[in-house]
Amino acid sequence: MSKIGLEERILSQVKTEVQYWLSIESKITDAYEYETKYEEVARKITHKILQETMGTLPGSRNQKKKF
């Protein structure tokens, strides 16, 4: 996949999470709930970035070899 397509896909996912955060942020009154929701959104964003940029994983080094 091209770098530009990957970048746009990541940015659209991040935009969705930021819009979600902005929609609920003003409604939260409890400090604990604010922190947990903030952390949840931040984790989702970093997880999506990691998943998109990871690429294909190599095979296991520990897998039994066939001779």
Summary of the structure (lengths in Angstrom):
residues: 67
radius of gyration: 18.1
end to end distance: 35.1
largest distance: 64.1
contacts: 123
relative contact order: 0.14
helix: 69%
strand: 0%
